[in-house]
């Protein structure tokens, strides 16, 4: 037996609003749209992961999602241009990731991070 996917589910009143943040800003593909549910995805293969946290690191709140990207600056620019201001960061943490926290259109706290950012 193997876990093949872990799919976070975010409750919202209008799944169409997810397109601007998850599709346009994060560049995720719309994989399924049934009206009441929209599922976005990224590059494959992705290994399933789930984290359990007492805090978000450096005494920050625990985010609902962590999204690793290959270019944090592009995502940060897209977020701010769309009116999504970081609520933490951007900062390079002492464990080596560069990240910021932002709320999606539904108020969900998202940790956007990049491993091994360019110096």
Secondary structure by P-SEA (a helix, b strand, c coil): ccccbbbbbbbbccccccccccccccccccccccccbbbbbccccccbbbbbbcccccccccccbbbbbccaaaaaaaaaaaccccccccccccccccbbbbbccccbbbbbbcccccc
